[in-house]
C-alpha cells in the first residue's frame, strides 16, 4: 500500500510539474508586460522631466538628478525611456492588431474555400513569407515616409502571413465539423456559418498569434526606428538608439546609459509578450 | 466445426475442472477516478467469477463501469487518476498491487484483449504480421522468422484469405472486419486463457459482426479460452454467452446464466433493457417500451438503489438502502433489487403501445413530398503527387425514391453503401452528379435561402452537430434566425414551445449542450430540426450513438412528432430492427444502389433479395437459442470498394445464390416483382421476363 502510495504521489508530482512550466513562463511574461504597460500609461507621473525639453547640459553622465544622464541636446534619458514605452508598445500592439485583422480574414476565407480561392490566397501568403523581410520593410518605410501610422501599416502588412496560416489550418478543420454541416443543411448562407460558427471558434487561436505578433512587431519597430525610419516626432526606444548611434555613443562610455537601457527594454518587451504567447499556445494549440 | 458439437465438447471439460477452479475471481472491486473537479466512482462492489472456457457477458450502458472493471483486470488503469481496490485473482494470483514487471508478463500471455476500434489499436506504421508476432517474440522468445510463420498460421486461422500474402500488409490495407480478425489473431498468439473482448463488434457492420461472433465462438472451443465479452447490446451476446452480468452505475444489477437473465429476468433494469430493444421476431408496436431518464454517473457514495429514479417498481425501501445481490434462482442467479419477488416470468413492467396495423400497401398515405429520380452522386478520387483524377467513388448510383406525407421511409444498408450521401443530397449538402430531387414539386436549390426550410436533418452524434459554444436556446433558434422566421420575441416563444414539445424543461435553453446527456442532446437536435417547420426531416442514424435505454425514448419522440405534425421522415440506419419499428416503407441499399424496396411488413416477413435475406439473418435476437446458427446464411467477405463496383449485379461477389455467367455479367434492373415491391435480382425477376 505504501509503495503504491508513494508511486502515486510521484506520478502526481511529475504531472503537476509538467503543467507548471508554461504557467510560470506566462506569469513572468505577464509581470514584465504589466510593468512596462504601467510605465507607459503613467509616464507623465513617473518621468522626472519632460523628455522633449532641454533640462540640462548635453552629454551629462548619470547623477542623482539625471539617473541615466542626458543626450546630445540635454534631454533627460530616463524620461525618454519612460515615454518611449508609449510609442514602442502602441506601435507593437496596433501593428499586431492590423496583422491579425488581415491574417484572420485571409485565413478564414482561404480555409473556408480551400479549393481554388484558398490555394490562390495561400500562394500569396507563401510569397509574403519568403520575401526578405528587413530590406522590404526599409524600402516600404522609406517610400511611404516617416510617420507613426506608416510604421504601423508597414509592420502590419508584413507580419500577417503567420497568423493567416495558423488560422487557416484551424478553419480547415472547423469547416468539416458536424455543426457547420448542420448549419449548412438548414440552408444557412456561407456568411452565416463563417460569422456564427467559424470566426468565434478561431478566437482563442487568434489570441495566441496576436500576442506573438506583438512581440515581433516591437522588434521590427525597433529595427525601423534604429535605421532612422521611425516617426521623427514620436521618440521610441528604437529612435533613442538611432540618435545614440549617430552621436557616436556606441564608442564612448555613454553606451552604458544611452545604448544599454533602450536595448534591454526592447528585449524585455519582446520577451514578455513572447513568454505570454508561449504559455497561451501551450494551452490553446490543438493536440495532435 | 458446427456449433452443436462445439457446445457439447466444451461443457464436460469445464465440469472436470471443477466449479471452484475459477480462472478469474473478482471480489468487491471498486474503481474511482479522482479528477481535478470531481471524483467518479466508476465501479463499486463488483464481484464475479469466470470459469475456464466459459463465455461471460458483461452488459451495460456507457458509463456503467463494464470496461473499467475489465481494464483493471489487465492492470491498465493508471493511478492517478484511477484508484483500484478489492481483489482480482487470475488463477489464484492477485492482480491488484502486482508489480508492473509481473503484470507485463501476464498481459498478452495469460490475458489478451480485443478492443472496439481495430484501426486505432493496430499500429498504422507496422506490418500486421509483425504486430501479431510481437507478443510471441516478447513472451515466448520466438525468432523473427518463427514469429512470422506463426503469424501466417494465425491469420489463416482467423479467416484472412491468402494469409501468406497479407501478412506483410499494413493495417490500412485491411478492411474493418479483417482488422478485427487480425486483432483476434494477435490476442490468440500466446494462447491466453482469458480473452477480454471490449465491444469487439460495435464498430462493424451487422453482416461482419455475425462473422466475428462466429469466429470468436470457434476459436474459443479450439483454444479452450474463457471469454469476457463486454457489450451494450444484449442481442449480440444472447447466442454465445454462458453467463451474463448486467451492470448499472458501476454495480452489478443482475447476474446469472444466460437463460435465466433472458427468460426469467429478476431485475427491472434488465427487463427494461430487453424490452426497449426493437425486435425482429415480435410484432411492431406503436411505441417502444422506454426507460425514462438517463444513466446515472456516480460521484457520491450511493445511499439507495441507483436505478431508483427510473424504476417502475421503485417504492418502499428503495432509496434507503443499497440493494445487495441476492440469490433469486438456480445456478447462481442473483439480483440487486429488493422488489425482485414482485417480478415473474410473465410480468410486464414496461408499457409498450399496441400492435400497429400492417404496412403492406406502398401507395397509401399522403401525397408525394420528396421525389428522387435517377440520383447519382460521384466523388472524384485524387491520388498521388500529380493529383490526377484516377477514378470516382460512386457513392449513390442511380436511386429512385418517393417519400409521402406523414410516412417514414427507412433506408438501410451497411456502411459505405451510400445511405449517408443520399441523406446529405436530400438536404443539399452534396451536389448530385446526375438526377433530380424534388421537394413538393420544386427541385432542390443549392443556394441558401428560405426555400431550404422545407427539409431539415438530424445527425448521428448530437454533440458534434451542435456548436459547443452556443446555448441550447440559440442552437434551436438557429434555423429560425437563418431564415428570419419571426421577431426575436416570437423566436423566443417558439423555442420554449419546441423545448416543451421534445420533453425538456424550459430553462434548458439557457444551458450549454455539454450539460445534457446523450438522449437529451438528441432531443435538442429534434427540436432544432422541427424549428423551421419543415416538410421532411432526414434522420441519419439518429439513435445509433445513444445508449440502448434512451434509444427508445428518441424513437418514440420521433413517432409522436410525426403523428402530431404529419411530416415525412427519411430514416437512415444500419439497424434493421429500429428501421422496422419506425418505417412504413423500407429501401435496402447496396453499393450506391437500391436492391429492394417494399412496404415494411412484406419486406421483413418475406425478403426477396438475397442481400436483404442475409442482412436479416445477421441480426442477433436478444434471446438465447431463438435463432440457430446452423440455419443462417452468413455473408462472406466485406463490401467491395464503391470506386470499382463489381460488374453485373453488384452483389454477386458475396451472393450465396449467384448464377455464374448471368449475375456477373448482366446488371439487374430494379423491377416491380409484386405490387409495391421492387427488387433488383435476376433470380427474382429472370432477365427474359423483365419489363423494360
Interface residues (C-beta under 8 A of the other chain):
Chain A: X1 X4 X7 X8 X11 X12 X15 X177 X178 X179 X181 X182 X183 X184 X185 X186 X187 X188 X189 X190 X192 X196 X197 X200 X201
Chain B: X78 X79 X80 X83 X97 X424 X427 X428 X429 X448 X449 X450 X451 X452 X453 X456 X457 X459 X461 X464 X465 X466 X467 X468 X469 X478 X479 X482 X483 X528 X532
